[in-house]
Amino acid sequence: MLHLKEVMKICGLGRTSVYDAVQRGEFPPPVPLLTRAPRWIHQEIQSWLSHQIKLSRDK
């Protein structure tokens, strides 16, 4: 499980960009936990990143 700061570092996106993309359905949503800070599933972030790389190579 990844904290937002880790997600931002992996993806190169800022906080607002991450949450905006989640709202648009273009980015994996976080998992709400009992703590205040939601977490993202590592594999979902890696899959999203792989998909973005593939899209950039297919152009």
HUPE-V527646 format. One line per field, one symbol per residue. ss: DSSP state (H for helix, E for strand, L for the rest). phi: phi as a letter, one per 40 degrees, with the letter a starting at -180 (. if undefined). burial: + if it has 9 or more other ideal C-beta (glycine too) atoms within 8 Angstrom, else -. A space follows every 10 residues. Layout:
BEGIN
ss=???
phi=???
burial=???
END
This chain:
BEGIN
ss=LELHHHHHHH HLLLHHHHHH HHHHLLLLLL ELLLLLLLEE LHHHHHHHHH HHHHHHHLL
phi=.bcdcccccc cgbcdccccc ccdcgbadcc ccbcccccbb cdcccccccc ccccccccc
burial=-+-+-+++-+ +------+-- ++----++-+ +-------++ +--++-+++- ---------
END
